[in-house]
């Protein structure tokens, strides 16, 4: 089945993230020699965002330009919920959710995403 690409409707892209991540049991991130991909928040000054995707292909589309040397890595959903989101909250990072090819999409608080994932899993 062909994957429907992520479009300009950020809410829809975000809405896909939860069920797709839960179904696969993981989320996808980009990792390079310096660590995981980060970029400046468009919403909040002096804050960085770490993007995650619900499908490997969505993440692969971003291995260009600054992230050309990065690799797509799966992050186990349980570990993401138990460790990553808490850690990102402590580090004052935002979560980028299913950004489209233009690197546009939702930026949300890690603990808000944690709450949404917990509801999705109930």
Backbone as CSV, one residue per row, in Angstrom:
resi,resn,N_x,N_y,N_z,CA_x,CA_y,CA_z,C_x,C_y,C_z
1,UNK,0.831,-1.186,0.000,0.000,0.000,0.000,0.878,1.253,0.000
2,UNK,0.590,2.161,-0.903,1.371,3.402,-1.001,1.055,4.297,0.189
3,UNK,2.119,4.846,0.777,1.936,5.748,1.913,1.451,7.094,1.419
4,UNK,0.425,7.593,2.049,-0.039,8.944,1.749,1.009,9.914,2.292
5,UNK,1.571,10.778,1.442,2.614,11.680,1.956,2.035,12.711,2.918
6,UNK,2.933,13.300,3.686,2.527,14.357,4.604,2.295,15.628,3.805
7,UNK,1.195,16.298,4.080,0.861,17.492,3.316,0.998,18.773,4.107
8,UNK,0.228,19.763,3.714,0.305,21.074,4.343,-0.616,21.217,5.549
9,UNK,-1.446,20.213,5.789,-2.356,20.261,6.927,-1.639,19.691,8.149
10,UNK,-1.073,20.589,8.960,-0.252,20.148,10.084,-1.056,19.331,11.085
11,UNK,-2.302,19.725,11.285,-3.126,18.989,12.245,-3.340,17.558,11.787
12,UNK,-3.560,17.404,10.484,-3.757,16.061,9.937,-2.473,15.239,10.063
13,UNK,-1.336,15.861,9.765,-0.047,15.167,9.904,0.159,14.734,11.353
14,UNK,-0.209,15.615,12.256,-0.079,15.342,13.686,-1.025,14.219,14.105
15,UNK,-2.235,14.267,13.580,-3.236,13.256,13.918,-2.799,11.870,13.445
16,UNK,-2.055,11.809,12.369,-1.568,10.518,11.876,-0.465,9.953,12.752
17,UNK,0.261,10.842,13.416,1.441,10.433,14.175,1.103,9.399,15.238
18,UNK,0.048,9.680,16.020,-0.273,8.806,17.152,-0.630,7.384,16.727
19,UNK,-1.668,7.195,15.891,-2.020,5.812,15.546,-0.916,5.082,14.782
20,UNK,-0.199,5.800,13.917,0.865,5.136,13.148,2.021,4.733,14.055
21,UNK,2.375,5.594,15.002,3.464,5.272,15.935,3.076,4.089,16.824
22,UNK,1.834,4.112,17.305,1.364,3.031,18.175,1.323,1.717,17.399
23,UNK,0.866,1.782,16.170,0.773,0.574,15.336,2.148,-0.047,15.107
24,UNK,3.158,0.790,14.878,4.512,0.282,14.616,5.301,0.019,15.888
25,UNK,4.865,0.646,16.983,5.592,0.470,18.241,6.874,1.267,18.310
26,UNK,7.011,2.231,17.407,8.200,3.068,17.441,7.926,4.381,16.728
27,UNK,8.832,5.327,16.924,8.846,6.558,16.144,10.213,6.613,15.473
28,UNK,10.367,7.500,14.509,11.598,7.563,13.719,12.264,8.911,13.901
29,UNK,13.579,8.891,14.117,14.358,10.116,14.300,15.548,10.085,13.349
30,UNK,16.246,11.196,13.261,17.466,11.273,12.462,18.652,11.444,13.393
31,UNK,19.660,10.593,13.194,20.845,10.655,14.050,22.085,10.854,13.187
32,UNK,22.930,11.792,13.609,24.193,12.041,12.921,25.349,11.917,13.892
33,UNK,26.533,12.296,13.429,27.724,12.169,14.277,27.611,13.031,15.536
34,UNK,26.914,14.144,15.431,26.786,15.069,16.562,25.617,14.709,17.483
35,UNK,24.879,13.672,17.131,23.701,13.320,17.919,22.452,13.420,17.053
36,UNK,21.340,13.616,17.695,20.071,13.636,16.968,19.807,14.996,16.342
37,UNK,19.094,14.967,15.235,18.783,16.180,14.488,17.973,17.147,15.345
38,UNK,18.420,18.392,15.352,17.731,19.476,16.056,17.667,20.680,15.142
39,UNK,16.681,21.515,15.328,16.683,22.790,14.630,15.982,23.838,15.480
40,UNK,16.168,25.078,15.095,15.586,26.188,15.842,14.065,26.153,15.751
41,UNK,13.420,26.457,16.840,11.966,26.565,16.842,11.547,27.817,16.078
42,UNK,10.465,27.685,15.320,9.910,28.859,14.647,8.940,29.586,15.568
43,UNK,8.523,28.896,16.632,7.500,29.453,17.513,8.086,30.124,18.748
44,UNK,9.232,29.627,19.191,9.748,30.072,20.482,11.235,30.401,20.371
45,UNK,11.589,31.622,20.760,12.976,32.073,20.674,13.885,31.214,21.555
46,UNK,15.093,31.019,21.094,16.122,30.302,21.856,15.690,28.914,22.310
47,UNK,14.857,28.256,21.513,14.413,26.903,21.840,14.657,26.026,20.614
48,UNK,15.096,24.807,20.875,15.318,23.879,19.775,14.214,22.829,19.733
49,UNK,14.040,22.303,18.541,13.013,21.290,18.296,13.698,20.032,17.798
50,UNK,13.281,18.873,18.309,13.765,17.596,17.791,12.611,16.951,17.027
51,UNK,12.779,16.770,15.727,11.682,16.197,14.940,11.628,14.670,15.005
52,UNK,10.415,14.154,14.983,10.157,12.714,14.914,9.069,12.468,13.884
53,UNK,9.118,11.269,13.310,8.120,10.905,12.304,7.511,9.552,12.641
54,UNK,6.306,9.327,12.116,5.607,8.068,12.400,5.901,6.995,11.354
55,UNK,6.632,7.353,10.301,6.995,6.394,9.259,8.446,6.627,8.856
56,UNK,9.141,5.524,8.604,10.539,5.609,8.179,10.690,6.503,6.940
57,UNK,9.783,6.324,5.976,9.900,7.071,4.714,9.815,8.578,4.933
58,UNK,8.981,8.992,5.902,8.840,10.427,6.162,10.162,10.999,6.667
59,UNK,10.825,10.231,7.541,12.106,10.687,8.087,13.179,10.687,6.999
60,UNK,13.178,9.649,6.151,14.193,9.539,5.096,14.176,10.743,4.161
61,UNK,13.007,11.324,3.970,12.873,12.472,3.061,13.688,13.679,3.531
62,UNK,14.117,13.660,4.793,14.823,14.810,5.361,16.336,14.636,5.404
63,UNK,16.838,13.544,4.816,18.287,13.337,4.792,18.856,14.122,3.608
64,UNK,18.810,15.431,3.747,19.322,16.347,2.723,19.953,17.550,3.419
65,UNK,20.678,18.347,2.660,21.261,19.594,3.161,22.020,19.380,4.470
66,UNK,21.606,20.093,5.527,22.323,20.021,6.805,22.320,18.609,7.393
67,UNK,21.318,17.834,7.048,21.179,16.494,7.627,21.549,15.393,6.639
68,UNK,22.323,15.741,5.612,22.660,14.777,4.557,23.407,13.557,5.097
69,UNK,24.195,13.742,6.160,24.966,12.632,6.697,24.252,11.847,7.785
70,UNK,22.987,12.148,7.994,22.246,11.516,9.083,21.631,10.187,8.653
71,UNK,21.275,9.386,9.632,20.602,8.108,9.381,19.274,8.085,10.110
72,UNK,18.343,7.356,9.530,17.040,7.185,10.174,17.160,6.080,11.216
73,UNK,16.744,6.367,12.434,16.792,5.359,13.493,15.426,5.242,14.170
74,UNK,15.014,3.988,14.450,13.766,3.810,15.182,13.998,4.020,16.679
75,UNK,13.012,4.609,17.326,13.049,4.756,18.786,11.832,4.010,19.309
76,UNK,12.084,2.999,20.114,11.004,2.194,20.682,10.003,3.098,21.385
77,UNK,8.724,2.862,21.123,7.689,3.763,21.616,7.684,3.853,23.147
78,UNK,7.868,2.720,23.790,7.865,2.714,25.261,9.026,3.545,25.808
79,UNK,10.185,3.355,25.197,11.374,4.110,25.605,11.172,5.602,25.315
80,UNK,10.563,5.886,24.161,10.266,7.266,23.777,9.385,7.924,24.832
81,UNK,8.372,7.190,25.267,7.435,7.733,26.250,8.059,7.820,27.647
82,UNK,8.794,6.777,28.036,9.319,6.719,29.405,10.551,7.596,29.622
83,UNK,11.419,7.655,28.615,12.710,8.329,28.796,12.843,9.607,27.974
84,UNK,12.579,9.486,26.686,12.855,10.594,25.771,12.028,11.831,26.079
85,UNK,10.726,11.658,26.191,9.865,12.835,26.347,10.129,13.549,27.667
86,UNK,10.362,12.768,28.717,10.721,13.362,30.010,12.037,14.129,29.893
87,UNK,13.005,13.496,29.249,14.328,14.117,29.088,14.264,15.387,28.257
88,UNK,13.450,15.348,27.194,13.308,16.518,26.337,12.636,17.653,27.096
89,UNK,11.694,17.314,27.954,11.040,18.319,28.789,12.071,18.989,29.703
90,UNK,12.924,18.162,30.316,13.954,18.691,31.213,14.960,19.557,30.460
91,UNK,15.236,19.184,29.206,16.198,19.933,28.380,15.544,21.121,27.667
92,UNK,14.275,21.345,27.936,13.501,22.426,27.314,13.567,22.345,25.785
93,UNK,13.303,21.154,25.277,13.204,20.951,23.831,11.738,20.770,23.470
94,UNK,11.387,21.163,22.272,10.052,20.878,21.747,10.146,19.667,20.819
95,UNK,9.003,19.033,20.582,8.947,17.881,19.686,8.334,18.328,18.361
96,UNK,9.037,18.022,17.281,8.479,18.261,15.950,7.750,17.002,15.517
97,UNK,6.513,17.156,15.077,5.688,15.986,14.762,5.436,15.873,13.267
98,UNK,5.921,14.783,12.661,5.610,14.490,11.252,5.737,15.723,10.350
99,UNK,6.913,16.353,10.401,7.128,17.508,9.534,7.100,17.079,8.081
100,UNK,6.536,17.926,7.236,6.447,17.618,5.812,7.773,17.932,5.110
101,UNK,7.793,17.746,3.806,9.036,17.903,3.039,9.604,19.319,3.136
102,UNK,8.757,20.305,3.431,9.238,21.677,3.586,9.727,21.944,5.012
103,UNK,9.819,20.884,5.814,10.258,21.014,7.205,9.270,21.851,8.000
104,UNK,8.016,21.729,7.680,6.989,22.480,8.384,6.066,21.523,9.115
105,UNK,5.612,21.963,10.278,4.680,21.137,11.031,4.558,21.604,12.460
106,UNK,3.860,20.799,13.233,3.598,21.143,14.625,4.865,21.038,15.468
107,UNK,4.956,21.944,16.436,5.981,21.853,17.488,5.203,21.797,18.790
108,UNK,5.377,20.719,19.546,4.597,20.625,20.780,5.464,20.275,21.986
109,UNK,4.905,20.557,23.145,5.588,20.253,24.400,5.690,18.742,24.564
110,UNK,6.864,18.250,24.975,7.031,16.799,25.145,5.967,16.164,26.047
111,UNK,5.622,16.828,27.157,4.664,16.220,28.081,3.246,16.205,27.508
112,UNK,2.950,17.170,26.613,1.653,17.146,25.927,1.573,15.936,25.002
113,UNK,2.675,15.672,24.309,2.709,14.514,23.418,2.602,13.223,24.229
114,UNK,3.278,13.176,25.356,3.213,11.999,26.228,1.767,11.709,26.619
115,UNK,1.059,12.756,26.991,-0.339,12.610,27.387,-1.180,12.079,26.218
116,UNK,-0.942,12.616,25.033,-1.693,12.177,23.856,-1.405,10.711,23.527
117,UNK,-0.137,10.322,23.655,0.222,8.922,23.389,-0.424,7.991,24.412
118,UNK,-0.422,8.412,25.665,-1.046,7.576,26.701,-2.536,7.396,26.420
119,UNK,-3.193,8.450,25.964,-4.622,8.346,25.617,-4.814,7.415,24.424
120,UNK,-3.919,7.530,23.445,-4.001,6.688,22.235,-3.851,5.214,22.611
121,UNK,-3.027,4.922,23.604,-2.754,3.530,23.993,-3.835,2.953,24.886
122,UNK,-4.658,3.796,25.482,-5.713,3.288,26.388,-6.740,2.454,25.661
